[in-house]
Amino acid sequence: MGKKEFRIPSRDGVHKLHVVLWEPEGDIRGVVQISHGMTEMIERYEDFALFLNKNGYVVIGNDHLGHGLTAGNASDLGYFCPEKMGATVVTDLHRTTRIAKKKYPHKPYILFGHSMGSFIARRYIMTYGMELDGAIICGTGTKSRLVLWSGKWTAAIIRLVCGDQFRSKLLEKGAFSSYQKKILNPRTENDWLTRDESVVDFYRNNPYCNFNFTVNGYRTLFDVLSFIQDKHHIRQIPDSLPLLFVAGEADPVGNYGKGVKKVYQSYQAAGLKDLSIKLYPEDRHEILNELDKDTVYQDILGWILEKTKV
């Protein structure tokens, strides 16, 4: 038992996914798989993983392509793969699922996705939802068709001129420039992440965080968002799959709660029957790293226990 790290092949045929497995002592209640966010790494979830370990849950997660130790070098950070980017990242998640299910067969299985990882998780449940006992969608949001069209068009032009590995300040500004607007007297440009200054400082100073995405990275993000917002794809989610939406009401990614509610309502309209939503009034984007994270942890654990009947 304890923490283990290993590698498995990515669908891209080039990279080896860096996978971390946190195993508890004693009886195993179930498995929680984590899909991490943009410009970060799976190791940032260790505190949450250890909390779940103490409550009998195995935790597993991989660094996505272009992130953490899956990236071969600094130039790979923020770059996914040349084609079928969204499908490749989801397949990689499922490869990690297969590893965990083989090691822990017949155990309840929950997928947790945060931020960009929540977008990937939403695509995952449209393809592999029947293999899960529930999913937690954390720090998610929506983008309008106009914004997505504009982003795709801009990325396509920049790619044509500068290449897919170019790091565009224009795309970065379009993605993040508005995120600080409701924060009075911000200390750093990353204060929208959390009110916990120590977490913000760690993020800013870690080489595997706070890097600028490549054009390919933004193209991947737009691809996944377009896929998951398609009503036909939403209807592919098993209608009995339990889903929990959690977010901060001060989170700009979810449009301060409005975007999260919009996703929740779109799933209601699609006929999904077991939906829950919890918004935390003062929390920013990373509710697992917020000042009230102990409450967040307990709320998530309570939902997992209820839905897995253990």
C-alpha positions as CSV (number, residue, x, y, z in Angstrom):
1,M,0.0,0.0,0.0
2,G,1.0,3.6,-0.3
3,K,1.9,5.7,-3.3
4,K,3.1,4.2,-6.6
5,E,4.1,5.7,-9.9
6,F,4.4,4.0,-13.2
7,R,4.0,4.5,-17.0
8,I,1.5,3.2,-19.6
9,P,1.5,3.9,-23.3
10,S,-0.6,6.9,-24.5
11,R,-2.9,6.5,-27.5
12,D,-0.7,8.9,-29.4
13,G,1.9,6.2,-29.9
14,V,4.7,8.4,-28.7
15,H,4.4,9.3,-25.0
16,K,4.2,7.2,-21.9
17,L,1.5,8.5,-19.5
18,H,2.8,9.2,-16.0
19,V,0.3,7.5,-13.6
20,V,0.1,7.9,-9.9
21,L,-1.7,5.4,-7.7
22,W,-2.5,6.2,-4.0
23,E,-3.6,3.0,-2.1
24,P,-5.1,3.0,1.4
25,E,-4.4,0.6,4.2
26,G,-7.1,-2.0,5.0
27,D,-10.3,-2.7,3.2
28,I,-11.0,-1.0,-0.2
29,R,-14.4,0.7,-0.5
30,G,-13.9,1.8,-4.1
31,V,-11.8,3.7,-6.6
32,V,-11.7,7.4,-7.5
33,Q,-10.0,8.4,-10.7
34,I,-8.9,12.1,-11.1
35,S,-8.7,14.0,-14.4
36,H,-6.6,17.1,-13.6
37,G,-6.9,20.6,-15.0
38,M,-5.1,22.8,-17.5
39,T,-1.4,23.7,-16.9
40,E,-1.1,21.6,-13.8
41,M,-0.3,18.0,-12.8
42,I,-1.8,15.0,-11.0
43,E,0.6,15.4,-8.0
44,R,-1.4,18.6,-7.0
45,Y,-4.2,16.3,-5.9
46,E,-2.2,14.4,-3.3
47,D,-3.8,15.9,-0.3
48,F,-7.3,15.1,-1.6
49,A,-6.0,11.6,-2.5
50,L,-4.7,10.9,0.9
51,F,-8.0,12.1,2.5
52,L,-9.8,9.6,0.3
53,N,-7.3,6.9,1.2
54,K,-8.0,7.5,4.9
55,N,-11.7,6.8,4.1
56,G,-10.9,3.5,2.2
57,Y,-10.7,4.7,-1.4
58,V,-8.0,4.0,-3.9
59,V,-7.1,7.1,-6.0
60,I,-5.5,7.0,-9.4
61,G,-4.8,9.6,-12.1
62,N,-2.5,10.3,-15.0
63,D,-0.8,13.4,-16.2
64,H,-2.5,14.3,-19.5
65,L,-0.5,14.7,-22.7
66,G,1.4,18.0,-22.6
67,H,1.4,18.0,-18.8
68,G,3.5,17.0,-15.8
69,L,5.9,14.0,-16.2
70,T,3.9,12.7,-19.3
71,A,5.4,15.6,-21.2
72,G,8.8,14.5,-22.4
73,N,10.4,17.9,-21.9
74,A,9.6,21.6,-21.4
75,S,8.8,22.1,-25.1
76,D,6.1,19.4,-24.8
77,L,4.2,21.2,-22.0
78,G,0.9,22.5,-23.4
79,Y,1.1,20.4,-26.6
80,F,-1.2,17.3,-26.8
81,C,-0.8,15.5,-30.1
82,P,-1.1,16.2,-33.9
83,E,-4.6,15.0,-34.5
84,K,-7.7,13.6,-32.8
85,M,-6.6,15.4,-29.7
86,G,-9.8,15.3,-27.6
87,A,-10.4,11.6,-28.4
88,T,-6.8,10.8,-27.6
89,V,-6.9,12.4,-24.2
90,V,-10.2,10.6,-23.3
91,T,-8.8,7.3,-24.5
92,D,-5.7,7.9,-22.3
93,L,-8.1,8.4,-19.3
94,H,-9.8,5.1,-20.1
95,R,-6.5,3.3,-20.3
96,T,-5.8,4.4,-16.8
97,T,-9.3,3.2,-15.8
98,R,-8.6,-0.2,-17.2
99,I,-5.4,-0.5,-15.1
100,A,-7.4,0.3,-11.9
101,K,-10.3,-1.9,-12.8
102,K,-7.9,-4.8,-13.4
103,K,-6.2,-4.3,-10.1
104,Y,-9.4,-3.7,-8.2
105,P,-12.2,-5.6,-10.0
106,H,-15.8,-5.3,-8.8
107,K,-15.2,-2.2,-6.8
108,P,-17.4,1.0,-7.2
109,Y,-15.7,3.4,-9.6
110,I,-16.0,7.2,-9.5
111,L,-14.5,9.7,-12.0
112,F,-13.5,13.1,-10.7
113,G,-12.7,15.9,-13.2
114,H,-11.6,19.4,-12.4
115,S,-11.6,22.5,-14.8
116,M,-10.2,21.3,-18.2
117,G,-10.2,17.9,-16.6
118,S,-13.9,18.3,-16.0
119,F,-14.4,19.0,-19.8
120,I,-12.4,15.8,-20.5
121,A,-14.5,13.9,-17.9
122,R,-17.7,15.2,-19.5
123,R,-16.5,13.8,-22.8
124,Y,-15.4,10.5,-21.1
125,I,-18.9,9.9,-19.7
126,M,-20.4,10.3,-23.2
127,T,-18.3,7.4,-24.3
128,Y,-17.5,5.2,-21.3
129,G,-20.2,6.3,-18.8
130,M,-21.7,2.9,-18.5
131,E,-18.4,1.7,-16.9
132,L,-18.8,4.2,-14.0
133,D,-20.8,4.3,-10.8
134,G,-20.7,8.1,-10.7
135,A,-18.8,11.2,-11.8
136,I,-18.0,14.4,-10.1
137,I,-17.7,17.5,-12.3
138,C,-15.7,20.2,-10.6
139,G,-15.0,23.7,-11.7
140,T,-16.6,23.3,-15.0
141,G,-18.3,25.8,-17.4
142,T,-19.5,26.6,-20.9
143,K,-18.5,28.7,-23.9
144,S,-20.9,30.2,-26.4
145,R,-20.9,29.1,-30.0
146,L,-19.6,32.5,-31.0
147,V,-16.7,32.3,-28.5
148,L,-15.8,28.8,-29.6
149,W,-16.0,29.8,-33.3
150,S,-13.8,32.8,-32.7
151,G,-11.3,30.8,-30.7
152,K,-11.1,28.1,-33.4
153,W,-10.7,30.6,-36.2
154,T,-8.0,32.5,-34.3
155,A,-6.1,29.4,-33.5
156,A,-6.3,28.1,-37.1
157,I,-4.9,31.4,-38.4
158,I,-2.0,31.5,-35.9
159,R,-1.3,27.8,-36.6
160,L,-1.1,28.5,-40.3
161,V,1.4,31.3,-39.7
162,C,3.4,30.2,-36.7
163,G,2.8,26.5,-36.3
164,D,1.0,24.2,-33.8
165,Q,3.7,24.5,-31.2
166,F,3.7,28.3,-31.1
167,R,2.7,29.8,-27.7
168,S,0.4,32.7,-28.5
169,K,-0.1,35.6,-26.2
170,L,-3.2,36.5,-28.0
171,L,-4.8,33.1,-27.3
172,E,-3.6,33.3,-23.7
173,K,-5.1,36.8,-23.2
174,G,-8.4,35.6,-24.8
175,A,-8.6,32.7,-22.4
176,F,-7.6,34.4,-19.1
177,S,-7.7,38.2,-19.3
178,S,-11.2,38.5,-17.7
179,Y,-10.6,36.1,-14.8
180,Q,-9.3,38.7,-12.3
181,K,-12.0,41.3,-12.9
182,K,-14.0,40.6,-9.7
183,I,-10.9,40.4,-7.4
184,L,-10.2,43.6,-5.5
185,N,-6.5,44.5,-5.2
186,P,-5.2,41.2,-6.6
187,R,-1.8,40.1,-5.2
188,T,-0.8,38.1,-8.3
189,E,-2.3,37.4,-11.8
190,N,-3.3,33.9,-10.6
191,D,-5.5,35.0,-7.6
192,W,-8.6,33.7,-9.4
193,L,-7.5,30.2,-8.6
194,T,-8.0,30.3,-4.8
195,R,-8.0,32.6,-1.8
196,D,-5.1,30.4,-0.3
197,E,-2.0,32.5,-1.1
198,S,0.4,29.5,-0.4
199,V,-1.4,27.5,-3.1
200,V,-1.2,30.3,-5.6
201,D,2.5,30.8,-4.9
202,F,3.2,27.1,-5.3
203,Y,1.4,27.1,-8.6
204,R,3.3,30.2,-9.9
205,N,6.7,28.8,-9.0
206,N,6.3,25.2,-10.1
207,P,7.7,24.5,-13.6
208,Y,4.9,22.1,-14.4
209,C,2.2,24.8,-13.7
210,N,1.5,28.3,-15.0
211,F,3.0,27.7,-18.5
212,N,1.4,29.1,-21.7
213,F,-0.4,26.5,-23.8
214,T,0.6,26.0,-27.4
215,V,-1.7,26.6,-30.3
216,N,-2.3,22.9,-30.3
217,G,-3.3,23.0,-26.6
218,Y,-6.0,25.6,-27.3
219,R,-7.2,23.7,-30.3
220,T,-7.6,20.7,-28.1
221,L,-9.5,22.7,-25.5
222,F,-11.9,24.1,-28.2
223,D,-12.3,20.6,-29.7
224,V,-13.4,19.1,-26.4
225,L,-15.7,22.0,-25.5
226,S,-17.4,21.8,-28.9
227,F,-17.9,18.0,-28.5
228,I,-19.3,18.1,-24.9
229,Q,-21.8,21.0,-25.6
230,D,-23.4,19.1,-28.5
231,K,-26.9,18.1,-27.4
232,H,-26.6,14.8,-29.3
233,H,-23.4,13.9,-27.4
234,I,-25.0,14.8,-24.1
235,R,-27.8,12.3,-24.8
236,Q,-25.1,9.6,-25.0
237,I,-24.6,9.8,-21.2
238,P,-26.3,6.9,-19.4
239,D,-29.4,8.5,-18.0
240,S,-29.0,6.7,-14.6
241,L,-25.4,7.7,-14.1
242,P,-25.1,9.7,-10.8
243,L,-23.4,13.1,-11.4
244,L,-22.4,15.7,-8.9
245,F,-21.5,19.3,-10.0
246,V,-19.4,21.3,-7.6
247,A,-17.8,24.7,-8.0
248,G,-17.1,28.0,-6.3
249,E,-19.5,30.9,-6.8
250,A,-16.5,33.1,-7.2
251,D,-15.1,31.0,-10.0
252,P,-14.8,32.8,-13.3
253,V,-14.4,29.5,-15.3
254,G,-18.0,28.7,-14.4
255,N,-19.1,32.3,-14.9
256,Y,-19.6,32.7,-11.1
257,G,-21.9,29.7,-10.9
258,K,-24.1,30.6,-13.9
259,G,-22.2,28.4,-16.3
260,V,-22.2,25.4,-13.9
261,K,-26.0,25.8,-13.5
262,K,-26.3,25.9,-17.3
263,V,-24.5,22.6,-17.7
264,Y,-26.6,21.1,-15.0
265,Q,-29.8,22.3,-16.6
266,S,-28.7,21.0,-20.0
267,Y,-28.2,17.5,-18.5
268,Q,-31.6,17.8,-16.8
269,A,-33.1,18.6,-20.2
270,A,-31.4,15.5,-21.7
271,G,-33.2,13.3,-19.3
272,L,-30.4,12.4,-16.8
273,K,-32.1,11.3,-13.6
274,D,-29.5,11.5,-10.8
275,L,-28.1,15.0,-10.7
276,S,-26.8,17.0,-7.8
277,I,-25.2,20.4,-7.6
278,K,-23.3,22.3,-4.8
279,L,-21.9,25.8,-5.1
280,Y,-19.6,27.3,-2.4
281,P,-20.4,31.0,-2.0
282,E,-16.9,32.5,-1.6
283,D,-14.8,29.9,-3.2
284,R,-12.8,30.6,-6.4
285,H,-11.8,28.1,-9.0
286,E,-9.9,25.4,-7.1
287,I,-12.3,24.4,-4.4
288,L,-10.1,21.5,-3.4
289,N,-7.4,24.1,-2.6
290,E,-9.7,26.7,-1.0
291,L,-9.8,27.9,2.6
292,D,-12.8,25.7,3.3
293,K,-11.4,22.7,1.6
294,D,-12.1,20.4,4.6
295,T,-15.9,21.1,4.1
296,V,-15.5,20.5,0.4
297,Y,-13.7,17.2,1.0
298,Q,-16.4,16.0,3.4
299,D,-19.2,17.0,1.0
300,I,-17.6,15.1,-1.8
301,L,-16.9,12.0,0.4
302,G,-20.6,12.0,1.6
303,W,-21.8,12.0,-2.0
304,I,-19.4,9.2,-3.0
305,L,-20.5,7.1,0.0
306,E,-24.2,7.6,-0.8
307,K,-23.8,6.7,-4.5
308,T,-21.6,3.7,-4.0
309,K,-23.6,2.3,-1.1
310,V,-20.7,1.4,1.0
